[in-house]
Amino acid sequence: MRSRIIPLREVHVWELPVRMYHWINALCILSLCITGYLIGNPPALMSGTEANFSHWFGTIRLIHFISAFVFFFNFIFRLYWGFAGNEFSRWYNYIPLKKCQWKEIMDVIKVDVLQLTHKKIDSIGHNSLASFIYFITFIIFLIQCCTGFGMYAAMSNSFLPHLFAWVVPFLGGDMNVRQIHHILMWAFILFALVHMYLVFYHDYIERRGVTSSMIGGWKFIEEDVIERHDNNTEDCPKKF
């Protein structure tokens, strides 16, 4: 049985709005991927009447559209919280503009990707590589919203989709937009699989409560890591 000999301190890392965003986002992505796949590849359910199939397929599309609206406004809220949240959720963590952030990215690659060392990364929130990847996913979220609402604009009377009506002609037509939208769906699926693997991996290796922190918000961090963070000895400022 492994036991701890290093003193730990509870740190409230993820605020309630961040945790709510995370789980709403996860449910939306799950719903959007399932319904989106069915819309792009409808199963052979024509054994019944055509009316029954149309009703079933219309329900799938409705769920997809509702999930898309929730996903979009949840994403807009996260953009705002990147300015209003605590130091662990602010945007300066996600854009690697500092030398120490790139150094940490290389350290994480050695641990997570190349498996060259089992060194712990002394980040309290997301490490720099995870933060940068999340920033890339935010860009993908934006593209997915633009392409999705761009296609929906042709069949909707709502104000929001028509804000993206320019996307389809800009990207060369409906077929190109559909292909981009479909490919990015698989990017979501790949990200989700890697994300879940790394969460459980770091939870086991570091034993800082990574998994439970997205439920309760608390992590268990070594005292020396907290002291270095509080003293701000690195060349990365906590704020812009």
NORLIN-V231101 format. One record per residue. N is the residue number from 1. RES is the residue in three letters. PHI is phi in radians with two decimals (* if undefined). PSI is psi in whole degrees, 0 to 359 (none if undefined). D_FIRST is the distance of its C-alpha to the first C-alpha in whole Angstrom. Layout:
n-><N | N>
res-><RES | RES>
phi-><PHI | PHI>
psi-><PSI | PSI>
d_first-><D_FIRST | D_FIRST>
//
This chain:
n-><1 | 2 | 3 | 4 | 5 | 6 | 7 | 8 | 9 | 10 | 11 | 12 | 13 | 14 | 15 | 16 | 17 | 18 | 19 | 20 | 21 | 22 | 23 | 24 | 25 | 26 | 27 | 28 | 29 | 30 | 31 | 32 | 33 | 34 | 35 | 36 | 37 | 38 | 39 | 40 | 41 | 42 | 43 | 44 | 45 | 46 | 47 | 48 | 49 | 50 | 51 | 52 | 53 | 54 | 55 | 56 | 57 | 58 | 59 | 60 | 61 | 62 | 63 | 64 | 65 | 66 | 67 | 68 | 69 | 70 | 71 | 72 | 73 | 74 | 75 | 76 | 77 | 78 | 79 | 80 | 81 | 82 | 83 | 84 | 85 | 86 | 87 | 88 | 89 | 90 | 91 | 92 | 93 | 94 | 95 | 96 | 97 | 98 | 99 | 100 | 101 | 102 | 103 | 104 | 105 | 106 | 107 | 108 | 109 | 110 | 111 | 112 | 113 | 114 | 115 | 116 | 117 | 118 | 119 | 120 | 121 | 122 | 123 | 124 | 125 | 126 | 127 | 128 | 129 | 130 | 131 | 132 | 133 | 134 | 135 | 136 | 137 | 138 | 139 | 140 | 141 | 142 | 143 | 144 | 145 | 146 | 147 | 148 | 149 | 150 | 151 | 152 | 153 | 154 | 155 | 156 | 157 | 158 | 159 | 160 | 161 | 162 | 163 | 164 | 165 | 166 | 167 | 168 | 169 | 170 | 171 | 172 | 173 | 174 | 175 | 176 | 177 | 178 | 179 | 180 | 181 | 182 | 183 | 184 | 185 | 186 | 187 | 188 | 189 | 190 | 191 | 192 | 193 | 194 | 195 | 196 | 197 | 198 | 199 | 200 | 201 | 202 | 203 | 204 | 205 | 206 | 207 | 208 | 209 | 210 | 211 | 212 | 213 | 214 | 215 | 216 | 217 | 218 | 219 | 220 | 221 | 222 | 223 | 224 | 225 | 226 | 227 | 228 | 229 | 230 | 231 | 232 | 233 | 234 | 235 | 236 | 237 | 238 | 239 | 240>
res-><MET | ARG | SER | ARG | ILE | ILE | PRO | LEU | ARG | GLU | VAL | HIS | VAL | TRP | GLU | LEU | PRO | VAL | ARG | MET | TYR | HIS | TRP | ILE | ASN | ALA | LEU | CYS | ILE | LEU | SER | LEU | CYS | ILE | THR | GLY | TYR | LEU | ILE | GLY | ASN | PRO | PRO | ALA | LEU | MET | SER | GLY | THR | GLU | ALA | ASN | PHE | SER | HIS | TRP | PHE | GLY | THR | ILE | ARG | LEU | ILE | HIS | PHE | ILE | SER | ALA | PHE | VAL | PHE | PHE | PHE | ASN | PHE | ILE | PHE | ARG | LEU | TYR | TRP | GLY | PHE | ALA | GLY | ASN | GLU | PHE | SER | ARG | TRP | TYR | ASN | TYR | ILE | PRO | LEU | LYS | LYS | CYS | GLN | TRP | LYS | GLU | ILE | MET | ASP | VAL | ILE | LYS | VAL | ASP | VAL | LEU | GLN | LEU | THR | HIS | LYS | LYS | ILE | ASP | SER | ILE | GLY | HIS | ASN | SER | LEU | ALA | SER | PHE | ILE | TYR | PHE | ILE | THR | PHE | ILE | ILE | PHE | LEU | ILE | GLN | CYS | CYS | THR | GLY | PHE | GLY | MET | TYR | ALA | ALA | MET | SER | ASN | SER | PHE | LEU | PRO | HIS | LEU | PHE | ALA | TRP | VAL | VAL | PRO | PHE | LEU | GLY | GLY | ASP | MET | ASN | VAL | ARG | GLN | ILE | HIS | HIS | ILE | LEU | MET | TRP | ALA | PHE | ILE | LEU | PHE | ALA | LEU | VAL | HIS | MET | TYR | LEU | VAL | PHE | TYR | HIS | ASP | TYR | ILE | GLU | ARG | ARG | GLY | VAL | THR | SER | SER | MET | ILE | GLY | GLY | TRP | LYS | PHE | ILE | GLU | GLU | ASP | VAL | ILE | GLU | ARG | HIS | ASP | ASN | ASN | THR | GLU | ASP | CYS | PRO | LYS | LYS | PHE>
phi-><* | -1.49 | -2.24 | -1.59 | -2.14 | -1.77 | -1.15 | -2.09 | -2.26 | -1.31 | -2.21 | -1.45 | -1.64 | -1.79 | -1.20 | -0.98 | -1.02 | -1.18 | -1.16 | -1.11 | -1.00 | -1.02 | -1.31 | -1.11 | -1.08 | -1.09 | -1.15 | -1.11 | -1.11 | -1.05 | -1.11 | -1.16 | -1.19 | -1.15 | -1.19 | -1.11 | -1.12 | -1.16 | -1.16 | -1.33 | -2.38 | -1.10 | -1.23 | -1.40 | -1.95 | -1.57 | -1.16 | -1.54 | -1.34 | -1.11 | -1.12 | -1.13 | -1.11 | -1.09 | -1.16 | -1.11 | -1.19 | -1.11 | -1.14 | -1.06 | -1.13 | -1.08 | -1.06 | -1.10 | -1.19 | -1.10 | -1.07 | -1.13 | -1.14 | -1.10 | -1.02 | -1.13 | -1.25 | -1.14 | -1.15 | -1.06 | -1.09 | -1.14 | -1.05 | -1.13 | -1.20 | -1.16 | -1.83 | -1.74 | -1.40 | -1.31 | -1.12 | -1.46 | -1.93 | -1.42 | -1.14 | -1.15 | -1.34 | -1.69 | -1.95 | -1.32 | -1.76 | -1.92 | -1.06 | -1.19 | -1.19 | -1.19 | -1.11 | -1.18 | -1.02 | -1.13 | -1.10 | -1.18 | -1.06 | -1.12 | -1.45 | -1.49 | -1.71 | -1.49 | 0.98 | -1.48 | -2.68 | -1.86 | -1.03 | -1.33 | -1.63 | -1.48 | -1.51 | -1.50 | -1.53 | -1.28 | -1.26 | -1.13 | -1.20 | -1.05 | -1.08 | -1.15 | -1.13 | -1.08 | -1.10 | -1.12 | -1.13 | -1.07 | -1.14 | -1.12 | -0.98 | -1.11 | -1.10 | -1.13 | -1.13 | -1.10 | -1.22 | -1.13 | -1.20 | -1.09 | -1.23 | -1.22 | -1.04 | -1.21 | -2.13 | -2.12 | -1.76 | -1.26 | -1.21 | -1.07 | -1.02 | -1.25 | -1.18 | -1.93 | -1.09 | -1.25 | -1.14 | -1.07 | -1.14 | -1.14 | -1.65 | 1.63 | 2.06 | -1.10 | -1.12 | -1.08 | -1.14 | -1.09 | -1.13 | -1.06 | -1.07 | -1.20 | -1.08 | -1.18 | -1.05 | -1.22 | -1.12 | -1.05 | -1.12 | -1.08 | -1.04 | -1.07 | -1.14 | -1.15 | -1.04 | -1.14 | -1.07 | -1.20 | -1.06 | -1.21 | -1.11 | -1.20 | -1.08 | -1.30 | -1.28 | -1.56 | 0.96 | -1.90 | 1.34 | -1.06 | -1.15 | -1.23 | -1.14 | -1.45 | -1.86 | -1.74 | 1.65 | -1.74 | -2.09 | -1.99 | -1.99 | -1.10 | -1.04 | -1.19 | -1.16 | -1.14 | -1.12 | -1.15 | -1.16 | -1.19 | -1.35 | 0.95 | -1.38 | -1.38 | -1.53 | -1.86 | -1.20 | -1.27 | -2.33 | -1.15>
psi-><132 | 139 | 156 | 137 | 0 | 128 | 136 | 156 | 140 | 131 | 127 | 102 | 307 | 113 | 162 | 315 | 323 | 318 | 319 | 316 | 314 | 311 | 324 | 318 | 317 | 316 | 319 | 315 | 319 | 312 | 316 | 321 | 317 | 308 | 323 | 320 | 318 | 324 | 319 | 333 | 71 | 131 | 164 | 84 | 32 | 13 | 331 | 200 | 158 | 327 | 318 | 320 | 317 | 322 | 316 | 315 | 325 | 324 | 319 | 315 | 320 | 315 | 320 | 315 | 318 | 315 | 324 | 317 | 316 | 316 | 316 | 310 | 330 | 321 | 318 | 319 | 320 | 324 | 317 | 317 | 343 | 344 | 331 | 344 | 185 | 181 | 338 | 344 | 2 | 160 | 333 | 345 | 336 | 343 | 110 | 88 | 352 | 152 | 320 | 332 | 318 | 326 | 318 | 325 | 315 | 321 | 318 | 322 | 320 | 326 | 308 | 324 | 305 | 344 | 40 | 339 | 160 | 20 | 134 | 143 | 129 | 34 | 138 | 315 | 224 | 144 | 168 | 325 | 314 | 317 | 316 | 321 | 320 | 322 | 320 | 320 | 327 | 321 | 319 | 320 | 315 | 315 | 319 | 321 | 316 | 314 | 320 | 309 | 332 | 317 | 323 | 336 | 329 | 341 | 9 | 147 | 2 | 154 | 316 | 309 | 327 | 346 | 341 | 15 | 336 | 343 | 316 | 308 | 328 | 324 | 9 | 17 | 168 | 320 | 317 | 318 | 319 | 320 | 315 | 315 | 320 | 315 | 318 | 334 | 317 | 332 | 320 | 314 | 315 | 316 | 316 | 318 | 313 | 320 | 312 | 321 | 312 | 326 | 311 | 326 | 311 | 327 | 320 | 316 | 312 | 331 | 48 | 8 | 36 | 315 | 310 | 340 | 334 | 2 | 309 | 341 | 349 | 142 | 161 | 105 | 144 | 145 | 320 | 327 | 318 | 320 | 318 | 323 | 316 | 324 | 345 | 52 | 345 | 169 | 17 | 111 | 154 | 335 | 160 | none>
d_first-><0 | 4 | 6 | 10 | 13 | 16 | 18 | 19 | 22 | 23 | 25 | 28 | 28 | 30 | 33 | 34 | 36 | 34 | 32 | 35 | 36 | 33 | 33 | 37 | 37 | 34 | 36 | 39 | 38 | 37 | 40 | 42 | 41 | 41 | 45 | 46 | 45 | 47 | 50 | 50 | 49 | 51 | 50 | 53 | 53 | 57 | 57 | 58 | 61 | 61 | 61 | 58 | 56 | 58 | 56 | 53 | 53 | 54 | 51 | 49 | 51 | 51 | 47 | 47 | 50 | 48 | 45 | 46 | 48 | 45 | 43 | 46 | 46 | 42 | 42 | 45 | 43 | 40 | 43 | 44 | 41 | 40 | 43 | 42 | 39 | 36 | 36 | 33 | 35 | 38 | 40 | 40 | 36 | 37 | 40 | 39 | 42 | 40 | 39 | 36 | 35 | 36 | 34 | 31 | 32 | 32 | 29 | 27 | 29 | 28 | 24 | 25 | 28 | 28 | 24 | 25 | 23 | 19 | 21 | 20 | 24 | 24 | 26 | 26 | 28 | 28 | 28 | 32 | 32 | 30 | 33 | 36 | 35 | 35 | 38 | 39 | 38 | 41 | 43 | 43 | 43 | 46 | 48 | 46 | 48 | 51 | 52 | 51 | 53 | 56 | 56 | 56 | 59 | 61 | 61 | 60 | 62 | 59 | 60 | 56 | 56 | 60 | 58 | 57 | 60 | 60 | 57 | 59 | 62 | 60 | 58 | 60 | 60 | 58 | 57 | 56 | 54 | 53 | 51 | 49 | 48 | 47 | 45 | 43 | 42 | 40 | 39 | 37 | 36 | 34 | 33 | 31 | 29 | 28 | 28 | 25 | 23 | 23 | 22 | 19 | 18 | 19 | 17 | 14 | 14 | 16 | 14 | 17 | 18 | 20 | 21 | 21 | 23 | 26 | 26 | 26 | 27 | 24 | 22 | 19 | 21 | 20 | 23 | 24 | 25 | 27 | 29 | 30 | 31 | 33 | 34 | 35 | 35 | 35 | 39 | 38 | 39 | 38 | 41 | 44>
//
